[in-house]
Amino acid sequence: MLLTIANSGVLLRDRSTTTELWVVTGLDHARLQQEVRRHTIGHLDDTLAFINILWLRDRFASFEWQVRVDRLQLHAERFGRFDGLHLTAGIRAPLPRLHASAEARVPTFV
């Protein structure tokens, strides 16, 4: 699961993945800390994000979503990444985006 945090807001992507949780952001650490607090997501340390499981559960009301969060929690517990309230997530920068026109600029070797 990917939790994208930007100045413009928060987006959950790849929600069907229940074996990993990443915070994806282009923000510097201080700004990321502000956004995490502003959205009551959890808190940060130097290299990790701690995502409040109740916040995550509240994103969607469906039974299917609750089952996915349960699976994510169980997986995190197995690896010591759940403290009873927070899931531990790595923090990474977004991957660069390639535009369709980028293909035309790639040299071809014959």
N, CA and C atoms as an extended XYZ file, in Angstrom:
330
Properties=species:S:1:pos:R:3:atomname:S:1:resname:S:1:resid:I:1 pbc="F F F"
N         0.848       -1.163        0.000 N   MET     1
C         0.000        0.000        0.000 CA  MET     1
C         0.900        1.235        0.000 C   MET     1
N         0.501        2.219       -0.743 N   LEU     2
C         1.265        3.457       -0.835 CA  LEU     2
C         0.427        4.613       -0.312 C   LEU     2
N         0.980        5.351        0.610 N   LEU     3
C         0.335        6.539        1.163 CA  LEU     3
C         1.115        7.735        0.640 C   LEU     3
N         0.567        8.410       -0.367 N   THR     4
C         1.235        9.555       -0.975 CA  THR     4
C         0.821       10.817       -0.234 C   THR     4
N         1.816       11.564        0.248 N   ILE     5
C         1.558       12.794        0.996 CA  ILE     5
C         2.239       13.941        0.264 C   ILE     5
N         1.430       14.942       -0.096 N   ALA     6
C         1.928       16.117       -0.807 CA  ALA     6
C         1.295       17.358       -0.204 C   ALA     6
N         1.734       18.523       -0.665 N   ASN     7
C         1.111       19.771       -0.217 CA  ASN     7
C        -0.378       19.792       -0.542 C   ASN     7
N        -0.739       19.125       -1.624 N   SER     8
C        -2.129       19.143       -2.083 CA  SER     8
C        -3.034       18.165       -1.340 C   SER     8
N        -2.465       17.272       -0.542 N   GLY     9
C        -3.292       16.336        0.212 CA  GLY     9
C        -2.676       14.957        0.342 C   GLY     9
N        -3.531       13.997        0.678 N   VAL    10
C        -3.116       12.625        0.959 CA  VAL    10
C        -3.891       11.688        0.040 C   VAL    10
N        -3.197       10.700       -0.510 N   LEU    11
C        -3.819        9.750       -1.421 CA  LEU    11
C        -3.341        8.346       -1.079 C   LEU    11
N        -4.268        7.402       -0.951 N   LEU    12
C        -3.921        5.990       -0.768 CA  LEU    12
C        -3.958        5.313       -2.126 C   LEU    12
N        -2.844        4.688       -2.495 N   ARG    13
C        -2.768        3.979       -3.770 CA  ARG    13
C        -2.356        2.541       -3.510 C   ARG    13
N        -2.558        1.711       -4.495 N   ASP    14
C        -2.204        0.292       -4.410 CA  ASP    14
C        -2.811       -0.319       -3.142 C   ASP    14
N        -4.086       -0.051       -2.940 N   ARG    15
C        -4.761       -0.453       -1.700 CA  ARG    15
C        -4.940       -1.950       -1.564 C   ARG    15
N        -4.798       -2.703       -2.632 N   SER    16
C        -4.964       -4.154       -2.533 CA  SER    16
C        -3.726       -4.839       -1.964 C   SER    16
N        -2.594       -4.148       -1.933 N   THR    17
C        -1.369       -4.715       -1.368 CA  THR    17
C        -1.433       -4.651        0.148 C   THR    17
N        -1.363       -5.812        0.796 N   THR    18
C        -1.476       -5.852        2.257 CA  THR    18
C        -0.207       -6.380        2.921 C   THR    18
N         0.888       -6.441        2.177 N   THR    19
C         2.137       -6.939        2.759 CA  THR    19
C         3.179       -5.853        2.977 C   THR    19
N         2.891       -4.635        2.556 N   GLU    20
C         3.832       -3.546        2.792 CA  GLU    20
C         3.097       -2.213        2.800 C   GLU    20
N         3.696       -1.263        3.488 N   LEU    21
C         3.145        0.086        3.590 CA  LEU    21
C         4.296        1.070        3.447 C   LEU    21
N         4.158        1.981        2.496 N   TRP    22
C         5.170        3.006        2.247 CA  TRP    22
C         4.520        4.377        2.236 C   TRP    22
N         5.234        5.356        2.760 N   VAL    23
C         4.861        6.755        2.589 CA  VAL    23
C         5.692        7.274        1.425 C   VAL    23
N         5.023        7.792        0.415 N   VAL    24
C         5.690        8.324       -0.770 CA  VAL    24
C         5.496        9.833       -0.762 C   VAL    24
N         6.606       10.565       -0.829 N   THR    25
C         6.506       12.018       -0.758 CA  THR    25
C         7.711       12.685       -1.403 C   THR    25
N         7.474       13.867       -1.914 N   GLY    26
C         8.548       14.717       -2.409 CA  GLY    26
C         8.839       15.847       -1.441 C   GLY    26
N         8.154       15.837       -0.295 N   LEU    27
C         8.318       16.900        0.701 CA  LEU    27
C         9.579       16.686        1.528 C   LEU    27
N        10.163       17.779        2.015 N   ASP    28
C        11.276       17.625        2.947 CA  ASP    28
C        10.716       17.148        4.291 C   ASP    28
N        11.606       16.701        5.168 N   HIS    29
C        11.177       16.065        6.418 CA  HIS    29
C        10.310       16.984        7.281 C   HIS    29
N        10.687       18.248        7.401 N   ALA    30
C         9.922       19.185        8.236 CA  ALA    30
C         8.515       19.389        7.679 C   ALA    30
N         8.412       19.552        6.368 N   ARG    31
C         7.098       19.753        5.748 CA  ARG    31
C         6.260       18.477        5.832 C   ARG    31
N         6.899       17.326        5.655 N   LEU    32
C         6.189       16.055        5.779 CA  LEU    32
C         5.622       15.899        7.188 C   LEU    32
N         6.419       16.245        8.184 N   GLN    33
C         5.959       16.180        9.577 CA  GLN    33
C         4.713       17.054        9.770 C   GLN    33
N         4.720       18.244        9.204 N   GLN    34
C         3.561       19.140        9.306 CA  GLN    34
C         2.319       18.520        8.671 C   GLN    34
N         2.477       17.946        7.492 N   GLU    35
C         1.337       17.345        6.794 CA  GLU    35
C         0.806       16.122        7.536 C   GLU    35
N         1.696       15.314        8.072 N   VAL    36
C         1.278       14.132        8.841 CA  VAL    36
C         0.469       14.561       10.057 C   VAL    36
N         0.917       15.583       10.740 N   ARG    37
C         0.182       16.082       11.909 CA  ARG    37
C        -1.129       16.753       11.509 C   ARG    37
N        -1.092       17.539       10.452 N   ARG    38
C        -2.291       18.261       10.009 CA  ARG    38
C        -3.423       17.302        9.645 C   ARG    38
N        -3.072       16.186        9.040 N   HIS    39
C        -4.076       15.200        8.638 CA  HIS    39
C        -4.307       14.129        9.705 C   HIS    39
N        -3.669       14.270       10.866 N   THR    40
C        -3.753       13.322       11.999 CA  THR    40
C        -3.477       11.882       11.575 C   THR    40
N        -2.474       11.722       10.728 N   ILE    41
C        -2.111       10.413       10.197 CA  ILE    41
C        -1.304        9.612       11.210 C   ILE    41
N        -0.466       10.265       11.974 N   GLY    42
C         0.427        9.596       12.909 CA  GLY    42
C         1.579       10.516       13.241 C   GLY    42
N         2.810        9.963       13.193 N   HIS    43
C         3.991       10.781       13.458 CA  HIS    43
C         5.201       10.185       12.748 C   HIS    43
N         6.300       10.937       12.764 N   LEU    44
C         7.535       10.525       12.100 CA  LEU    44
C         8.676       10.467       13.090 C   LEU    44
N         9.689        9.652       12.762 N   ASP    45
C        10.995        9.827       13.382 CA  ASP    45
C        11.940       10.181       12.233 C   ASP    45
N        13.220        9.964       12.379 N   ASP    46
C        14.156       10.389       11.338 CA  ASP    46
C        13.959        9.677       10.001 C   ASP    46
N        13.649        8.380       10.042 N   THR    47
C        13.604        7.613        8.801 CA  THR    47
C        12.309        6.840        8.583 C   THR    47
N        11.412        6.832        9.562 N   LEU    48
C        10.192        6.041        9.470 CA  LEU    48
C         8.955        6.876        9.754 C   LEU    48
N         7.846        6.426        9.210 N   ALA    49
C         6.542        7.012        9.526 CA  ALA    49
C         5.767        5.997       10.353 C   ALA    49
N         5.004        6.492       11.307 N   PHE    50
C         4.168        5.648       12.151 CA  PHE    50
C         2.722        6.038       11.864 C   PHE    50
N         2.018        5.159       11.149 N   ILE    51
C         0.678        5.443       10.651 CA  ILE    51
C        -0.348        4.878       11.631 C   ILE    51
N        -1.216        5.745       12.116 N   ASN    52
C        -2.249        5.344       13.062 CA  ASN    52
C        -3.229        4.402       12.359 C   ASN    52
N        -3.367        3.196       12.895 N   ILE    53
C        -4.231        2.198       12.262 CA  ILE    53
C        -5.693        2.643       12.249 C   ILE    53
N        -6.107        3.402       13.261 N   LEU    54
C        -7.492        3.886       13.300 CA  LEU    54
C        -7.737        4.906       12.191 C   LEU    54
N        -6.736        5.754       11.934 N   TRP    55
C        -6.839        6.701       10.820 CA  TRP    55
C        -6.989        5.931        9.511 C   TRP    55
N        -6.168        4.894        9.349 N   LEU    56
C        -6.207        4.100        8.127 CA  LEU    56
C        -7.565        3.414        7.969 C   LEU    56
N        -8.087        2.844        9.039 N   ARG    57
C        -9.400        2.185        8.992 CA  ARG    57
C       -10.511        3.157        8.600 C   ARG    57
N       -10.403        4.396        9.056 N   ASP    58
C       -11.448        5.395        8.799 CA  ASP    58
C       -11.472        5.918        7.365 C   ASP    58
N       -10.496        5.560        6.552 N   ARG    59
C       -10.465        6.075        5.185 CA  ARG    59
C       -11.640        5.564        4.371 C   ARG    59
N       -12.036        4.310        4.586 N   PHE    60
C       -13.137        3.710        3.834 CA  PHE    60
C       -13.975        2.887        4.798 C   PHE    60
N       -15.278        2.842        4.563 N   ALA    61
C       -16.184        2.152        5.484 CA  ALA    61
C       -16.492        0.716        5.064 C   ALA    61
N       -16.084        0.321        3.879 N   SER    62
C       -16.485       -0.992        3.368 CA  SER    62
C       -15.866       -2.139        4.165 C   SER    62
N       -16.576       -3.242        4.185 N   PHE    63
C       -16.087       -4.453        4.842 CA  PHE    63
C       -14.783       -4.912        4.194 C   PHE    63
N       -14.730       -4.840        2.868 N   GLU    64
C       -13.529       -5.252        2.137 CA  GLU    64
C       -12.304       -4.441        2.589 C   GLU    64
N       -12.476       -3.139        2.777 N   TRP    65
C       -11.369       -2.299        3.238 CA  TRP    65
C       -10.918       -2.715        4.635 C   TRP    65
N       -11.862       -2.985        5.522 N   GLN    66
C       -11.517       -3.382        6.885 CA  GLN    66
C       -10.731       -4.695        6.887 C   GLN    66
N       -11.099       -5.620        6.013 N   VAL    67
C       -10.366       -6.885        5.883 CA  VAL    67
C        -8.947       -6.622        5.391 C   VAL    67
N        -8.794       -5.721        4.439 N   ARG    68
C        -7.450       -5.390        3.936 CA  ARG    68
C        -6.579       -4.784        5.035 C   ARG    68
N        -7.163       -3.893        5.825 N   VAL    69
C        -6.402       -3.290        6.925 CA  VAL    69
C        -6.054       -4.358        7.963 C   VAL    69
N        -6.974       -5.289        8.227 N   ASP    70
C        -6.677       -6.408        9.134 CA  ASP    70
C        -5.475       -7.197        8.637 C   ASP    70
N        -5.455       -7.495        7.344 N   ARG    71
C        -4.338       -8.257        6.762 CA  ARG    71
C        -3.028       -7.481        6.851 C   ARG    71
N        -3.102       -6.188        6.582 N   LEU    72
C        -1.914       -5.342        6.697 CA  LEU    72
C        -1.399       -5.341        8.133 C   LEU    72
N        -2.311       -5.235        9.087 N   GLN    73
C        -1.938       -5.246       10.501 CA  GLN    73
C        -1.308       -6.582       10.894 C   GLN    73
N        -1.911       -7.697       10.497 N   LEU    74
C        -1.361       -9.015       10.826 CA  LEU    74
C         0.034       -9.193       10.247 C   LEU    74
N         0.212       -8.762        9.010 N   HIS    75
C         1.531       -8.864        8.383 CA  HIS    75
C         2.550       -8.009        9.145 C   HIS    75
N         2.161       -6.805        9.507 N   ALA    76
C         3.062       -5.916       10.252 CA  ALA    76
C         3.402       -6.505       11.620 C   ALA    76
N         2.431       -7.110       12.288 N   GLU    77
C         2.684       -7.728       13.598 CA  GLU    77
C         3.728       -8.829       13.494 C   GLU    77
N         3.647       -9.635       12.439 N   ARG    78
C         4.605      -10.730       12.253 CA  ARG    78
C         6.043      -10.234       12.176 C   ARG    78
N         6.224       -9.038       11.669 N   PHE    79
C         7.571       -8.501       11.476 CA  PHE    79
C         7.921       -7.406       12.476 C   PHE    79
N         7.123       -7.279       13.536 N   GLY    80
C         7.412       -6.294       14.575 CA  GLY    80
C         7.214       -4.858       14.131 C   GLY    80
N         6.314       -4.641       13.172 N   ARG    81
C         6.082       -3.288       12.654 CA  ARG    81
C         4.720       -2.736       13.053 C   ARG    81
N         4.187       -3.233       14.179 N   PHE    82
C         2.922       -2.727       14.703 CA  PHE    82
C         3.038       -2.677       16.215 C   PHE    82
N         2.796       -1.488       16.793 N   ASP    83
C         2.964       -1.320       18.242 CA  ASP    83
C         1.642       -1.338       19.010 C   ASP    83
N         0.573       -1.750       18.354 N   GLY    84
C        -0.740       -1.747       18.982 CA  GLY    84
C        -1.607       -0.599       18.504 C   GLY    84
N        -0.989        0.456       17.990 N   LEU    85
C        -1.724        1.599       17.450 CA  LEU    85
C        -1.165        2.076       16.112 C   LEU    85
N         0.139        1.964       15.926 N   HIS    86
C         0.782        2.495       14.718 CA  HIS    86
C         1.450        1.393       13.897 C   HIS    86
N         1.270        1.481       12.594 N   LEU    87
C         2.001        0.654       11.642 CA  LEU    87
C         3.258        1.413       11.238 C   LEU    87
N         4.375        0.736       11.204 N   THR    88
C         5.625        1.359       10.782 CA  THR    88
C         5.712        1.312        9.255 C   THR    88
N         6.011        2.452        8.655 N   ALA    89
C         6.112        2.545        7.197 CA  ALA    89
C         7.424        3.216        6.821 C   ALA    89
N         8.048        2.713        5.764 N   GLY    90
C         9.213        3.382        5.219 CA  GLY    90
C         8.789        4.644        4.484 C   GLY    90
N         9.736        5.547        4.307 N   ILE    91
C         9.479        6.799        3.587 CA  ILE    91
C        10.353        6.799        2.341 C   ILE    91
N         9.755        7.066        1.200 N   ARG    92
C        10.537        7.110       -0.041 CA  ARG    92
C        10.044        8.225       -0.946 C   ARG    92
N        10.908        8.620       -1.848 N   ALA    93
C        10.570        9.652       -2.832 CA  ALA    93
C         9.745        9.019       -3.951 C   ALA    93
N         8.932        9.812       -4.615 N   PRO    94
C         8.162        9.267       -5.743 CA  PRO    94
C         9.085        8.866       -6.887 C   PRO    94
N         8.662        7.880       -7.645 N   LEU    95
C         9.427        7.468       -8.816 CA  LEU    95
C         9.260        8.518       -9.903 C   LEU    95
N        10.297        8.738      -10.710 N   PRO    96
C        10.163        9.718      -11.795 CA  PRO    96
C         9.121        9.244      -12.800 C   PRO    96
N         8.418       10.200      -13.372 N   ARG    97
C         7.385        9.879      -14.358 CA  ARG    97
C         7.954       10.062      -15.754 C   ARG    97
N         7.697        9.094      -16.602 N   LEU    98
C         8.093        9.198      -18.004 CA  LEU    98
C         6.891        9.652      -18.812 C   LEU    98
N         7.115       10.583      -19.688 N   HIS    99
C         6.056       11.060      -20.573 CA  HIS    99
C         6.091       10.246      -21.859 C   HIS    99
N         4.981       10.192      -22.545 N   ALA   100
C         4.909        9.440      -23.800 CA  ALA   100
C         5.955        9.930      -24.792 C   ALA   100
N         6.253       11.223      -24.772 N   SER   101
C         7.230       11.766      -25.715 CA  SER   101
C         8.657       11.356      -25.364 C   SER   101
N         8.862       10.780      -24.180 N   ALA   102
C        10.207       10.366      -23.780 CA  ALA   102
C        10.727        9.252      -24.678 C   ALA   102
N         9.831        8.407      -25.190 N   GLU   103
C        10.258        7.321      -26.064 CA  GLU   103
C        10.956        7.854      -27.297 C   GLU   103
N        10.482        8.956      -27.832 N   ALA   104
C        11.063        9.522      -29.048 CA  ALA   104
C        12.481       10.021      -28.806 C   ALA   104
N        12.812       10.356      -27.567 N   ARG   105
C        14.133       10.900      -27.265 CA  ARG   105
C        15.155        9.819      -26.909 C   ARG   105
N        14.697        8.588      -26.753 N   VAL   106
C        15.610        7.506      -26.397 CA  VAL   106
C        16.346        7.062      -27.652 C   VAL   106
N        17.690        7.066      -27.610 N   PRO   107
C        18.432        6.662      -28.806 CA  PRO   107
C        18.222        5.176      -29.107 C   PRO   107
N        18.184        4.857      -30.367 N   THR   108
C        18.019        3.473      -30.799 CA  THR   108
C        19.354        2.979      -31.321 C   THR   108
N        19.748        1.804      -30.876 N   PHE   109
C        21.001        1.208      -31.332 CA  PHE   109
C        20.672        0.082      -32.297 C   PHE   109
N        21.350        0.095      -33.429 N   VAL   110
C        21.075       -0.909      -34.449 CA  VAL   110
C        22.201       -1.896      -34.526 C   VAL   110
